[in-house]
Every structure is written in structure tokens, then in C-alpha cells.
Amino acid sequence: MTILSSCTTDTIIGAAQALMESALVAFPTETVYGLGADATNPVAVSRIYSTKGRPENHPLIVHIPSLDLLGEWASEIPDYAISLARDFWPGPLTLIMHRSELAGDFVTGGQNTVGLRVPAQPLALALLKSFVSLGGKGVAAPSANRFGAVSPTTASAVEEEIGAFLDKERDLILDGGPSLVGVESTIVDCTGSAPRILRLGAVTAEMIEESTGLKVLAPEQVDIRVSGSLDSHYSPAAKVVLDALPESGEGFIAWATIPTPSGAVRLASPSSIEQYARDLYSALRLGDQMGISTIAVLQPEGEGLAAAIRDRLKKAAF
């Protein structure tokens, strides 16, 4: 396993070739770092599951470089899905659609749907474009961490999380700096008559309704498994306590305007909702690195990205 911090054109072409040869490549996206494999290669994809300790019925998101490849992976594409792709790709939005024959059970978790995304991070896009130029179709890439643990937002966090499980001779980690969004993509079910949010993220219901002209449906009674849908997820080793002040020796995450109680260890002091999302996972990871047993978090109020942050914290504290 090699960490590549100076990602030149030749480096990216080499990483794309490694994907073609069944290697795993961890790479940055604007949300979190992903652990990528050739989405048409069952042997390579099986290594994602074993590296992460991920249940094999838990589907993966396929990353593609542009809207042009949507029809390769999806068999039914509603007009509103095209509107969403045009408005928010590249970006932190995953679309769930009925799969084509290209999407195998080993990617979809045995479901008849597939999740697709075009990331906005320049290095990720360059890797995907290079991969397709070599004959690839798409890169399956969940977050580059052990299953259920805190998602990584830096290359060093990837190495810390799964470095011991990667092949030191073949696999790669591409260092593109910290992820700018910091929480996973919004997942939208596009298999029905109107969009339905299955996972909250930076693309909000209001943004989706403005794009499509349709009312976003409630998520109840949807029998589609997606990433991050379990009750417990995004969890550090420390116990996470919500909307409570910390005791002495405990970690603390809260707005910059809120003072740190005596003896508590300040892990993050965001001054904007964007910074809150960007710093959340690194702060939880820092608490574990410091050996802190309990982390108290004062959650942000409001909708949009604040709601996505609360969703992640609820699962981290489950």
C-alpha cells in the first residue's frame, strides 16, 4: 500500500491502471475519502467488502466521471433524475435507479437498484476519467474505513483506518487534502414517481424540489438498502453523548461561541455550518486518538446540512 501525495497526471494514470488490474485505490471526494475498485470486477469488489468488514448485502455506490455514463448503469431513468444530475453533478448527490445488466449483484447487494454519483473533487474526477479512457465503466467506492466506523476525510485517516488491511504491493491511497464537505452524499431514490431522500446530505430537499419541480416524498416504507442506513454508524470508539455538557476529561464539540467547560477537551469549535460538517469526523477521530472515553456534542439546529449532521451524530451515538 502506497500513499501518493504528489498526484501528477502520470500518478493518476498509474492509479487508474491499478484499478484496471484489480487493485484497490483510496481517493478523495468532496464528501469523504472512498475506497475504490473496478465496479465490473467481482474479485476486486469483494476485496472492498473484506477490507472494510462490510456485509456483502450492503450495496456500494458506483462513481462515474459524467452524466454520459448514466445509461450504462441504469435501465430506467426518469426525467427528474436527469434534472438532478444536470443540476448537482459533479457534486455530493447519489441517485438510486433501476439497474442495468452492467450492475452486478456484487455491487448492488443483490438488489435491482444501483447507486450512482459523479464526485466534484478534481482528483477524483481525473481518476475516473482516466479509468474510463482505459476501458473502465465505473468505480465502486464506499467510504474508506472499517464498516460502521467514522468516515475518513484525509489520506492519513484512511491509512489509520484500513492501512493494515490493504495490499502493500498493489493498493494505493491518493492524497488530495481534506474533504471539503465532510459528510457523505445525499442519497435520492429515483425509482418512483417523485424523488425520495434516503440519506441526508449537503443537497437538501428544498434544492431537490427546486430542481425537479416535484415534492420530495417521505422516506417511510422504502425497501431499498443504501449506505449509512443502519441505526448505528459513523461511530468512534468513544461514547458519543448528544446535547449535554462534558465532564472533566471528556471531549467537547460545539459552536465556537460556546465556552469549553473546565477540564473538558475541546475537539472542534466550528463557526459555520459548513465548517461543522467539515470538522465533525476529524474531531471524533481526534477524540479516539487522544484516548478520550466520552465525547459530548452540542448539535446544530435547523434544516439542510444541519439536519445531515444530526443524522450522523444520532447514528454515532446509537
Secondary structure, 3 states (H helix, E strand, C coil): CEEECCCCHHHHHHHHHHHHCCCCEEECCCCCCEEEEECCCHHHHHHHHHHHCCCCCCCCEEECCCHHHHHHHEEECCHHHHHHHHHHCCCCEEEEEEECCCCCHHHHCCCCEEEEECCCCHHHHHHHHHHHHCCCCCEECCECCCCCECCCCCHHHHHHHHHHHCCCCCCEEECCCCCCCCCCCEEEECCCCCCEEEECCCCCHHHHHHHHCCCCECCCCCCCCCCCCCCCCCECCCEEEECCCCCCCCEEECCCCCCCCCCCEEEECCCCHHHHHHHHHHHHHHHHHCCCCEEEECCCCCCCHHHHHHHHHHHHCC
